[in-house]
Amino acid sequence: MEYRQLGHSGLRVSVLTLGTMTFGGKGMFAILGGTDVEGARRQVAMAMDAGVNCFDTANMYSNGAAEEILGEAIEGRRDELLLSTKVRMVVGEGPNDGGLSRHHIISQLEGSLRRLRTDHVDIYHVHEWDGQTPLEETLEALDTLLRAGKIRYLGVSNYSGWQLMKALAVSDAHGYQRFVSNQIYYSLESRDSEYELVPLSLDQGLGIMVWSPLAGGLLSGKYRRDREAPEGSRQVDPRWQEPPIRDRERLYDIIEVLVGVADGRGVSPAQVALAYLLRKPGVSTLVIGARRDDQLRDNLGAAQLTLDDHEFAALDKASAPYLIYPHWHQARFAADRLSDADRALLGQHIAAG
């Protein structure tokens, strides 16, 4: 297992992180799976045996049950691993049961610590943007909790580029601790994050944690142009729309290249999709999860797979995002003075002419 630095922090995380959206199976999360404590202990042990040192959850997964199950599953091993959890989503019916107010952040962190059976969280992510709470309030509350030792590092998730840059500027202006992790959706199915979030993360020193690197299972190889979706799949359940599929034919084109590379290597398409992301700039770790032990075992194998330049280029070409403005203009007129952050998006397009 390889360990990478999380942004400009001193923290090192395994390139694969075990996600826990399948733990609990309550409410809408029943679509994803229903891993109980026994199953969670088994998956945690499998992951740690493979070298995984980071485990990701959220206060709202299965209404807190995922945190409770993870807390039980890691009992006696807390000092061997890193815990990441999140705050922001609506978790009740009260007027203050969502958002990033000081009130909500503090109350939810206390609940997460209790469910996880620990006195601190290693990485605490704000799970989504809150456009009504002043950033100064949110960031001051997080900074206070960090200085109190209840949080070790701060992370952000699902912000746009301007929102994240504004938050970093507020932190700098007030001397608050900065975000060191940016947890984003990023996959061969959609490389939208390369427009702003990947370059921003590189420029500002945030390590990228990727959620849903297999696009909700779309890149597992089970979904093909000439096949019906597997029975019981989340992709045929209208209640689950992550990720939204904007161009199904383009997705199938990408999958054909993905399967071709996998067949040539004698590995699974899922392993190739994960290995591809591990070659992308700025990526610190991929958050993987699985309903079944065999799926997890297969995903863990991606840590041992390195794509060659030809394989990587084929996948890059098939999944390349269209250049939106101002990126197409910069590719034409700013190519003489691009930074590494700029090249995260523009490099491939300039090389292709």
C-alpha positions in Angstrom: 0.0 0.0 0.0 1.3 3.4 -0.9 0.8 6.4 1.5 0.5 9.9 0.2 0.7 13.3 2.0 -2.7 14.9 2.4 -2.1 18.2 0.7 0.4 20.5 2.5 -0.3 18.8 5.8 2.0 16.4 7.5 -0.6 13.6 7.5 -0.1 10.6 5.4 -3.0 8.6 4.1 -3.3 5.3 2.3 -4.1 5.7 -1.4 -7.3 3.7 -0.7 -9.7 4.8 2.1 -12.6 2.6 3.2 -15.9 4.4 3.0 -18.9 3.4 5.1 -22.1 4.4 3.2 -23.0 0.7 3.1 -22.9 0.4 6.9 -26.3 0.4 8.5 -28.7 0.4 5.6 -31.2 2.8 7.1 -33.5 5.0 5.1 -32.4 5.8 1.6 -29.0 4.2 2.4 -30.7 0.8 2.2 -30.3 1.1 -1.5 -26.5 0.9 -1.1 -26.3 -2.0 1.3 -26.9 -2.9 4.9 -23.6 -4.0 6.4 -24.0 -4.9 10.1 -21.4 -4.8 12.9 -20.0 -8.3 12.1 -19.7 -7.5 8.4 -18.1 -4.1 9.2 -15.5 -5.8 11.5 -14.7 -8.2 8.7 -14.3 -5.4 6.1 -12.3 -3.2 8.4 -9.9 -6.1 9.1 -9.6 -6.8 5.3 -8.8 -3.2 4.6 -6.3 -2.8 7.4 -4.6 -6.1 6.5 -4.1 -4.5 3.0 -2.6 -1.4 4.5 -5.6 1.0 4.6 -5.2 3.5 7.4 -8.1 5.9 6.7 -11.8 5.3 7.2 -14.5 7.7 6.0 -18.0 8.2 7.3 -20.6 10.9 7.9 -23.0 11.9 10.6 -26.0 11.5 8.2 -25.1 8.0 6.8 -28.0 5.8 7.9 -29.0 8.4 10.4 -25.9 8.0 12.4 -25.9 4.2 12.3 -22.8 4.1 10.0 -20.8 5.9 12.6 -22.1 3.7 15.4 -21.2 0.5 13.5 -17.8 1.9 12.5 -17.1 2.8 16.1 -17.8 -0.8 17.2 -15.9 -2.3 14.3 -12.6 -0.4 15.2 -12.9 -1.0 18.9 -9.4 -1.7 20.2 -7.7 -0.5 17.0 -8.5 3.3 17.2 -4.8 4.3 17.5 -3.9 2.4 14.3 -6.1 4.3 12.0 -7.5 7.7 10.9 -11.1 8.6 11.1 -12.8 11.1 8.7 -16.4 12.2 9.2 -18.6 15.1 8.1 -21.2 17.7 9.1 -23.7 19.9 7.2 -26.6 17.8 5.9 -30.0 17.9 7.5 -30.3 15.3 10.2 -33.6 16.2 11.9 -36.8 18.2 11.6 -35.7 21.2 13.7 -34.8 24.6 12.3 -31.1 24.1 13.4 -30.7 20.5 12.4 -28.7 21.3 9.2 -26.2 23.8 7.9 -22.9 25.0 9.2 -23.8 27.2 12.1 -21.7 27.2 15.2 -24.6 25.5 17.0 -25.0 22.7 14.4 -21.3 22.0 14.0 -20.6 21.7 17.7 -23.7 19.6 18.5 -23.0 17.3 15.5 -19.3 16.8 16.3 -20.2 15.8 19.9 -22.7 13.2 18.5 -20.2 11.9 16.0 -17.5 11.5 18.7 -20.0 9.6 20.9 -21.1 7.3 18.1 -17.5 6.6 17.0 -16.4 6.0 20.6 -13.4 8.4 20.3 -12.3 11.7 21.7 -11.2 13.2 18.4 -11.7 13.0 14.6 -8.7 13.0 12.4 -10.3 14.8 9.5 -13.5 16.7 9.8 -15.2 17.7 6.5 -17.9 20.2 5.9 -20.1 18.1 3.7 -21.7 20.7 1.6 -22.0 24.5 1.1 -24.2 26.6 3.4 -24.9 29.9 1.7 -26.7 31.5 4.6 -24.3 31.1 7.5 -21.3 33.5 7.4 -18.1 31.7 6.6 -16.5 33.5 9.6 -18.9 31.7 11.9 -18.3 28.3 10.4 -14.6 28.6 10.2 -14.2 30.1 13.7 -16.2 27.2 15.1 -14.1 24.6 13.3 -10.8 26.4 14.3 -11.9 26.4 18.0 -12.7 22.7 17.9 -9.4 21.9 16.3 -7.5 23.9 18.9 -9.4 22.1 21.6 -8.1 18.8 20.2 -11.4 17.4 19.1 -10.4 17.7 15.4 -6.9 17.1 14.0 -7.4 18.4 10.4 -10.1 20.2 8.5 -11.6 19.1 5.2 -14.2 20.4 2.7 -16.5 18.6 0.3 -18.8 19.5 -2.6 -17.8 23.2 -2.8 -17.5 25.1 -6.0 -14.2 26.8 -6.9 -15.3 30.3 -5.8 -16.8 29.0 -2.6 -13.7 27.1 -1.6 -11.4 30.0 -2.5 -13.5 32.4 -0.5 -13.4 30.0 2.5 -9.6 29.8 2.3 -9.3 33.6 2.1 -11.4 34.0 5.2 -9.3 31.5 7.0 -6.1 33.3 6.0 -7.6 36.7 7.0 -8.5 35.6 10.5 -5.6 33.2 11.2 -7.9 30.1 11.3 -6.6 26.7 10.4 -7.1 26.0 6.7 -8.7 23.0 4.9 -6.1 20.4 4.0 -8.5 18.0 2.3 -10.9 18.5 -0.6 -13.3 15.5 -0.9 -14.8 15.6 -4.4 -16.6 13.4 -6.9 -14.1 12.5 -9.6 -14.2 9.5 -12.0 -13.8 8.4 -15.6 -17.5 9.0 -15.9 -17.2 12.7 -15.1 -14.0 14.8 -14.9 -15.9 18.0 -14.2 -13.7 18.7 -11.1 -10.8 19.3 -13.5 -12.3 22.6 -14.5 -11.7 24.3 -11.2 -11.4 22.0 -8.1 -8.4 20.0 -9.1 -6.3 23.0 -10.2 -7.4 24.9 -7.1 -6.5 22.0 -4.8 -3.0 21.8 -6.4 -2.5 25.5 -6.2 -3.7 25.9 -2.6 -2.2 22.7 -1.2 -5.3 20.6 -0.5 -5.1 16.9 -0.9 -7.9 15.4 -3.0 -10.0 12.6 -1.5 -12.2 11.1 -4.2 -15.7 9.9 -3.4 -17.5 7.5 -5.7 -14.4 6.8 -7.9 -16.4 4.1 -9.6 -19.3 6.4 -10.4 -21.7 4.5 -8.2 -20.7 1.2 -9.7 -21.1 2.4 -13.3 -17.4 1.7 -13.9 -17.5 -1.8 -12.4 -17.9 -3.5 -15.9 -21.5 -4.6 -15.1 -23.1 -1.8 -17.1 -22.6 -2.2 -20.9 -24.3 -0.9 -24.0 -25.6 -4.3 -24.9 -26.8 -5.4 -21.5 -29.5 -4.6 -19.0 -28.5 -3.2 -15.7 -28.2 -5.9 -13.0 -31.3 -6.5 -10.9 -31.2 -4.7 -7.5 -28.6 -2.2 -8.7 -28.8 1.3 -7.4 -28.6 2.6 -11.0 -32.1 1.2 -11.7 -33.6 2.7 -8.5 -35.2 6.1 -9.2 -34.5 7.2 -5.6 -30.7 7.2 -6.2 -29.5 9.8 -8.7 -25.7 9.9 -7.9 -24.0 10.5 -10.2 -26.5 11.9 -12.8 -25.8 10.4 -16.2 -25.8 13.2 -18.7 -24.6 11.3 -21.8 -25.2 7.6 -21.6 -23.7 6.8 -25.0 -20.5 8.6 -24.0 -20.4 6.7 -20.8 -20.7 3.4 -22.8 -17.8 4.6 -25.0 -15.6 5.1 -21.9 -16.6 1.7 -20.5 -15.6 0.0 -23.7 -12.1 1.5 -23.4 -12.0 0.6 -19.7 -13.0 -3.0 -20.3 -10.5 -3.3 -23.1 -7.6 -2.2 -20.9 -8.9 -4.5 -18.1 -9.1 -7.5 -20.4 -5.6 -6.8 -21.7 -4.3 -6.8 -18.1 -6.4 -9.7 -16.8 -7.8 -7.5 -14.1 -11.2 -6.1 -13.3 -12.5 -2.8 -14.9 -13.0 -1.5 -11.4 -9.3 -1.9 -10.6 -8.4 -0.1 -13.8 -10.8 2.8 -13.1 -9.2 3.2 -9.6 -5.7 2.9 -10.9 -6.4 5.6 -13.5 -7.4 8.1 -10.8 -4.3 7.3 -8.7 -2.2 8.7 -11.6 -4.1 12.0 -11.7 -2.4 15.0 -10.2 -3.3 16.0 -6.7 -5.1 12.8 -5.7 -4.2 11.6 -2.2 -6.7 8.8 -1.7 -9.8 7.2 -3.2 -12.8 6.4 -1.0 -14.0 2.9 -1.8 -16.9 1.0 -0.4 -18.6 -2.3 -1.1 -21.7 -4.3 -0.3 -19.8 -7.6 -0.4 -16.4 -8.8 0.8 -15.4 -10.0 -2.7 -16.1 -6.5 -4.1 -13.9 -4.9 -1.4 -11.2 -7.5 -2.0 -11.2 -6.7 -5.7 -11.1 -2.9 -5.1 -8.2 -3.2 -2.7 -6.2 -4.9 -5.5 -6.1 -1.6 -7.4 -3.4 -0.4 -5.0 -1.0 -2.9 -6.7 -1.9 -1.9 -10.3 0.0 0.7 -12.2 -1.2 1.6 -15.7 1.4 2.2 -18.4 1.4 5.4 -20.4 -0.5 3.9 -23.4 -3.3 2.6 -21.2 -3.5 5.8 -19.2 -3.6 7.9 -22.4 -6.4 5.8 -23.9 -8.6 6.3 -20.9 -7.7 10.0 -20.7 -8.7 10.5 -24.3 -12.0 8.6 -24.0 -13.1 10.6 -20.9 -11.6 14.0 -21.6 -13.9 16.9 -20.5 -14.9 19.5 -23.1 -13.1 22.8 -22.6 -15.6 25.4 -21.4 -14.8 29.1 -21.3 -12.3 30.5 -20.3 -10.4 27.3 -20.5 -10.5 26.9 -24.3 -9.3 30.5 -24.6 -6.4 29.9 -22.2 -5.4 26.7 -24.0 -5.0 28.8 -27.1 -3.5 32.0 -25.8 -1.9 31.2 -22.4 -0.1 28.0 -23.2 3.3 29.7 -22.9 2.9 30.4 -19.2 0.9 27.5 -17.6 1.5 26.3 -14.1 1.3 22.7 -13.0 -2.2 23.5 -11.7 -3.2 24.9 -15.1 -1.9 21.8 -16.8 -4.1 19.5 -14.7 -6.9 20.4 -17.2 -5.2 22.0 -20.2 -2.1 19.8 -20.6 -3.8 17.0 -22.4 -5.7 19.3 -24.8 -2.6 21.3 -25.7 -0.6 18.1 -26.3 -3.4 16.9 -28.6 -3.2 20.1 -30.5 
